[in-house]
Amino acid sequence: MLKENRREGLSMEQLLALALFILGLVLIVKGGDLFVDAAVWIAERTGMPHLLVGATIVSVATTLPEQLVSFLSAAQGRTDMAIGNAVGSVSANTGLILAASILLLPAALPRRELVIRGGLMTLSALALLFLCRGGLLVSEGLILLGIFALFLGSSIRTALRNAGGNAAQNAAASGAALPKILAFLVGAAALAVGSELLVDNGARLAAWLGVPERIISVTLIAVGTSLPELVTAVSAIAKKQSSLSVGNILGANLLDLTLILPVCALLSHGTLPVSRESLLLDLPFCAGEAILATVPTLILRRFTRLQGAAMLGLYFAYIFFTFHL
């Protein structure tokens, strides 16, 4: 009877952890929406031009779920979870969401945008693989922050160039200030609480399932924190504007690779340990997806369904080896 009660109690505890894990996902996705919308409104209200808001605040804010989950994991000493979430999100964005977008609606991107975003994304993935080859990401990881600065500067220049003669922007946004400020605060709180729930209960689920935290991170957590990109992709496909989704995913991947892990290294006292599994699987497959998404497209000047199928196949191979090695 005692054993049965214990089993019953453990089962309820697992169920609660799963419910809190899902609640954490919901909070970071919805909180991210509120936070981004309110942040943009506040920036515009203070006189920041729309084009600059889009090139800076929105670009960085789209990866807030990945950022907060990885930063919190690194601060708690869960380095496998920090790396797994960041790199796994890039693989999920590219091999799952981008690949599915290409299969459903192949797109052509302006060559300049593809060279900049796709090229810097591939460079970042290869640089990360090289910098982590010794099992540690140390101060040299600041090179990645340099790539992030290049991307941000390029985004601002592109926005200014595309603005054309429309230099005058409406600095004042419509609507009452109080609801926007409340939305900003609620969104920030939801992101913080959601990230805490996701990390803590993700670790519990990993322990109960008997799998490393890294596996939970590169699968459930990585795909979960990529939900904003998935929603964007579905919306873009429905409107037959898949190039918007492609641009968003490439930009989000670039931020994940160049911003999250260097900051995680700083939060881990300047040194971020990288597991053998990450070196053998996560980082090489991430770099492979980046190359497969970029190189053929630069040659053909468009995405093709065959390319999308290859990217999807590579992602499923990555998931297979993750669970069987």
N, C-alpha and C positions, 0 to 999 in steps of 0.2 A: 504493500500500500504506500509506504514511504517513497519507494522508487517511482511509483506511478505519479505521486504528487510532485516529486522532483522534476519528472519528465514534463508533467503538465505545466509547472511553474516556468521551466526553461522554455517551453514552447510559447507560452504567453509573453515571456521576456523577449524572445526572438521576434514575435509578431509586433510587439511594441517598437522594437528597434527598426524593423522594416517600415512601420508606419511613420516613425520619426524621420527616417531616411527619405521617404517619399515627400513628407512635409517639407523637409529641407530643400529638396529639388524645387518644389512649387514656390517656396518663399524666395529662392534666389532668382528664379525666372521672372516671377511677377514683381518682386522687389527691384530687379534690374530694370524692368520696363518703367516703373514709376520713377526711379532714380534718374534714368537717362532723360526722360521727358522733362522732368522738373529741372534738371541741371542745365539742359539746353535753354529752357525758358528763362532761368535766372541769368545765364550768360548773355542772352539777347537783351534782357531787361537792363543789364549794366552797360549796354552799348556795344557788345561784341558782335561783329558782323556775322551773318548767317553762314557764309562760306567758311569762315574760320572756325566756327562752332562745329560744323560738319567734319572738317579736316582734323580737328584735334579732340574735342570732348567726346563726340559720338564714336569716333574711331577707337579711342581707348576704352570707352564705357561698354562697347559691345562684348568685351572679354572680361567684364567684371566678375562673373561667376567663377571662371577659371582662376583669375587672379586671387580672389579672396580665399578660395578653397586651398590653393597651393601655398599662399602666404601663411595661412593658419596652420596648415600641416607642417610647414618648415619650422614655424615658431614653436610648435609642440614636439619637434624632433622626429616627426614622421616623414622622413625625407623620401622614402619610396613612394608615399602617397603624393607628395608634392611634385615629384618628377613624373610619376605615372599619370597624374591628372593633366599636367601641362602637355606632355608629349603625346599622351593618348588622345587628348582633345584634338590635336593637330591631325593625327592619323584618322580619327573619326570624321572630322570636318572634310578631309580630303578624300579618303578612301570610301566613305559611306555617303555623306551628304552631297559633296561636290560630284562624286561619281554618279549618284542617282540623278542629280540635276542634269548632268551631261547626257545620260541615257535617255531621259525623258524629253529633253529639249536642248540639243547641242547649241553652243553659243560661240559667237566671235567677239573677241575683245579688242579694243584699240591696241596696236602693237606696243606703243609706248607704255601703256598701263601694265600690260602683261610682262614686258621686260623688267619694269621697275618692281612691281609687286611679286610676280612669279620668280624673277631672278633673285631678289633679296630673300624671299622665302626659302628657296633652294640653297642659297649661300648660307643662310642661318642654320638650316638643318644640318648641312655638311660641317659647318664650323662647330656646332654643338657636339656632333659626333667626334670631331677631332679633339676638342677641348676636354671632353670627358674620357678620353682613351685610357687615362691612368687610373680611372675609378673615382676621380674627384673633379668637381668644378670649383675652381679657385678664383683668384683675382683676375685671371685672364678672361674670365667670363664677362668682364666689363666690355670686351670687344663687341659682344652681342648688343649691349646698350648703345654702342656706337652705331650699329646697324639700325637699331630702333630710331635713333636720332635722324639718320639719313632718310628713313621711311617717313617720319613725321615731317621733316623739312620738305620732302618731295610732295607729300599730300597737301601741304599748305601752298606750295608753288603751283601745283596743278589746280587747286581751288581758285587761286587768284587769277590764273590764266583763263580758266573757264568762265570766270565771272564776266569777262568782256567789258562792255560799257556799263554794266549794271553795278557799278561800284557802290552806289548809294543803297544802303540796306535800312530796313525799318528796325531800329534798335529796340524800340519798345514793343513788347509782346502784349497781345490782348489777354484779357481775363484778370480775375482778381488775384492778388499776390498771396493771400493767406492759403488758399487751397494748394497752390504750387509749392509753397514752403512746407506745408504739411506733407504733401506727396514726397518731397525730397527727404524729409526726416523719416517718414514711414518706409520709404524705399531703402534708405540706408540701414535702418534697423532690421528690415526683412532680410537684406543681404547678409548682415552680420550674424543674425540668429540662424538663418538658413545654412550658411557656411559651417557654423559650429555644429548644427545637427547633422549635416552631411558627413563631415569629417569624423565626428565621434561615433555615430551609428554605422558608418561605413567600416570603421575599424572593428566594431563589435561583430558585424555581419561576417567580416573576413575571418575573425577568430572562431566564430561558431561554425562556419562552413569549412574550416580547416584549410583555407587558402591564404596565400600571402596578401598583405594589404595592397601590394603593387597590382595584383590581378584585379581586385575590386576597383582600383583607381583607374586602370587603363580600359576598363569595360563600363561598369555601371556609372561610376562618377564622371568619367571622361565624356561618355555619351550624354549623361544628364546635364552637365554644364555646357554642352554644345547645343542644347535645345533652342536657344535664341537664334543660332545660325540655321537650324533646321526649320524653324517657323518662318524665317526670312526667305529661305529657299523655296518652301512650299508656296508662300505668297507670291514670290517672283515668278515661279513657274505658272501659277494660275493666271497671272497677268501677262504671260509670254514675255517676260523680261528677265530671262535667266542670267543675262550678263551682269545684272545688279547683284544677284546671289553669288556669282563667281567672284566679283570684285570684293564683296563683303567677306567671303570665306578666305580668300587669299590674304586680305588685310588682317583678319582675325588670327590666322595662323602665324603671320609675321609677328604680331604682338605677343602671342603665346610663346614663341620661340625666343624672342629677343628681350622681352621685358620681365616675364614671370621668373624664369630660372636664375638669372643674375640677381634679382631681388631676393629670391629664396636663399641663394648662397650667402648674401649679406645677413639675412635673418638667422642663418646657421653659423654665425660667427666667421663668415668669410670663406667657409669650406662646405661644399655640398657633396656628401658621399653619393656615388652612383653605383647601384648594384650591378652584379655580373649579368643578371637577366636583362636589365635595361640596356647595358652595353651590347649584348648579343641580339636582342630582339627589338626593344622599343625604339631606340635611336636609329638603327639601320633601316627598319621598316618605315619609320617616319621620313627619313631621307629618301628612301626609295619612292614613297608616295609623292613627295615633292618633285622629284626628278620626272616621274611618270606624268605628273600633272602639267609640268612646265615645258620640258624639252620638245616633245612631239608637237605641242601647241605653237611653240616658236617657229618650228619648221613648217608646219601646215597652215599657220596663222588662224587656226580655229580648233575648238574641241571636237572630237568625234566620238560616236557611240562605242566604237571598238576600244578607244582609249578609256572611256568610262567603264566598260566591262573589265578591262585589265586592272584598273584602279580598284574596282570592287572586289575582284578576285584576289588581289594582293592583300586587301584588308581582311578578307575572310581567312586567308592563309595565316596572317598575323594573329588573328584570334585563335585559330586552331593551335598554332605553335605555343601561344601564350598558355593555353590550358594543358598542353601535352609535353612540355619540356620542363 
